Amino acid sequence: MTHVFTLEEARDLMPRVQAMTRPVFELATSLSRELKEVEDRREEDRAEELRDRLQALVTTWADAIRDLGPEVKGLWLVDFDSGDGYWCWSYPEEDLRHWHSYEGGYGERVTVEHRPNAQG
């Protein structure tokens, strides 16, 4: 069952979400650079190993975030169910400042202050 978060509850989790995301993002960025170099040299065995490591890294990150209660909607994109949509955060944003409807998605985010029927 999905946990419904008030804005305060979601923001209280943000330091943990950010602390879990930052080092994984940095490692994934490094592995991605290495993968590009390996692909450019056409070292397919090494490239496959790096792809597997990247996939495992992202999967582990997403599982750890979900264990906290929010949903992972994309790479470095975390949504907290608000009961009428989602409080929406994307790395490297410093704070949880956006909301979007269930139907709207990331592209239709609005600032928390402009959320329809804002309740917090």
C-alpha positions in Angstrom: 0.0 0.0 0.0 1.2 3.5 -0.9 2.1 5.8 1.9 0.5 9.3 1.6 2.9 12.0 2.7 2.2 15.5 4.0 4.7 18.0 2.6 6.3 18.2 6.0 6.7 14.4 6.2 8.2 14.3 2.7 10.6 17.2 3.4 11.6 15.4 6.6 12.8 12.4 4.5 14.7 14.6 2.0 18.0 14.6 3.8 18.1 10.8 3.7 17.0 10.7 0.1 19.6 13.2 -0.9 22.3 11.5 1.1 21.4 8.2 -0.6 21.3 9.8 -4.1 24.3 12.0 -4.2 27.1 9.3 -3.9 25.2 7.0 -6.3 24.8 9.7 -8.8 28.5 10.6 -8.6 29.5 6.9 -9.1 27.0 6.4 -11.9 28.4 9.5 -13.6 31.9 8.2 -13.3 30.9 4.8 -14.6 29.1 6.3 -17.5 32.2 8.3 -18.5 34.2 5.1 -18.4 31.6 3.3 -20.3 31.7 5.9 -23.1 35.5 5.6 -23.3 35.3 1.8 -23.4 32.6 1.9 -26.1 34.7 4.3 -28.2 37.5 1.8 -28.0 35.1 -1.0 -28.9 35.9 -3.1 -25.8 32.6 -4.9 -25.7 33.3 -7.3 -22.8 34.4 -4.4 -20.6 31.5 -2.3 -21.8 29.0 -5.0 -20.9 30.5 -5.3 -17.5 30.1 -1.5 -16.9 26.5 -1.6 -18.2 25.8 -4.4 -15.7 27.4 -2.4 -12.9 25.4 0.7 -13.8 22.2 -1.2 -13.9 22.8 -2.8 -10.5 23.8 0.5 -9.0 20.6 2.3 -10.2 18.4 -0.7 -9.2 19.9 -0.8 -5.7 19.4 3.0 -5.3 15.8 2.8 -6.5 15.0 -0.1 -4.1 16.6 1.8 -1.2 14.5 4.9 -2.0 11.3 2.8 -2.3 12.1 1.2 1.1 11.7 4.7 2.6 8.2 5.1 1.2 8.4 7.3 -1.9 8.2 6.2 -5.5 11.0 6.3 -8.0 9.6 7.6 -11.3 12.9 7.8 -13.3 16.6 8.2 -13.0 17.2 10.4 -9.9 13.5 11.3 -9.8 11.6 10.7 -6.6 7.8 11.2 -6.0 6.0 11.3 -2.7 2.3 10.5 -2.9 0.4 13.6 -1.6 -3.1 12.0 -1.8 -4.0 14.1 -4.9 -0.7 13.9 -6.8 3.0 13.9 -6.0 5.5 16.0 -4.2 8.3 15.8 -6.8 12.0 15.9 -6.4 14.8 15.5 -8.9 18.5 15.4 -8.2 20.3 17.8 -7.8 17.5 20.0 -6.5 18.3 21.2 -3.0 14.8 21.0 -1.6 11.4 19.5 -2.2 9.6 22.4 -4.0 7.4 20.9 -6.6 4.1 19.0 -7.0 2.3 17.5 -9.9 -1.0 15.7 -10.4 -1.2 11.9 -10.9 -1.9 12.4 -14.6 0.4 15.3 -15.2 3.9 14.0 -14.5 7.2 15.7 -14.3 6.6 18.0 -17.3 3.6 19.6 -15.5 5.2 20.2 -12.2 4.3 23.4 -10.3 5.8 24.9 -7.3 4.3 23.8 -4.0 2.8 27.2 -3.5 0.9 26.9 -6.9 -0.5 23.5 -6.2 -4.3 23.4 -6.8 -6.2 23.1 -3.5 -3.0 23.4 -1.6 -3.3 21.7 1.8 0.3 20.8 2.6 
